[in-house]
């Protein structure tokens, strides 16, 4: 009998909640530090990996932003992105919608062009070599003010053909979506799709704000939406996708254990929930690792896993024809493993 691990590997899937800066493995951090003459606070790769431990979101973010210091040149962003896309290829990820945080780099004097050129050239290479399609999502850092978000949006406008959406990430508590209502309105006027992190550490009310004030078409995380039954019904009725990240939730203390993760309840409530890896270098697992972990912890079966794969395409910024094609592939794989 075929294992569910083999089934997870065979499933075509999309990843919709992936921060490219969060794929910076310690080995690459050291290599880029050497290339760019950056001094790290770690003596060895092993010491750096040992530091990838934290108990809450802010502890992780402090380490995350420290790691970005090695990313200085276009080639650095290219190499970082290619390393992730190779993993995507190996995990049968067919489509990626990738976050990037330009403010984490331009604030250090790195040119916006160096960031987006390096990332987008790697995505083009991956599509040419392996047929993986990709979209870029520019995230505003919510711990910075809206004026700075407007400045970043202006920098992005010459590259709008490479950026499908804007998002909102970084420290959630005390930084509600309402603080960014105007810049999101401007982004929508410029033709960008919108998404936002909400309901990870922040309350369910932040999910409502993201929907009503930012007019997002997708919620990143959204765990705490389950605390509001009316909101759950709305998410289900409007088919608003949630991009859930189980291993991230575990490492950051959003859930006490994977056995208590709300993913199964989200599926049972009819929500358009997807599984993603968030910042996999820091959280100990890429997309297939997240699927395998929740399969074990929550007792998911092949039908559940196939539903999650179909959801990942339905939640993506793809055409109906693309979604139908990918979902048909999922159906075919599911049928072959169920027979």
Helices and strands as residue ranges (DSSP letters): H 4-10, E 13-19, G 20-23, H 26-36, H 45-51, H 57-67, G 68-70, H 74-90, E 93-100, H 103-106, H 112-130, E 133-141, H 146-156, G 157-162, E 163-169, G 177-180, H 181-189, E 193-198, H 204-212, E 218-221, G 223-227, H 229-237, E 241-244, H 246-251, G 258-260, H 263-268, E 273-275, H 280-283, H 287-298, H 302-314, H 320-338
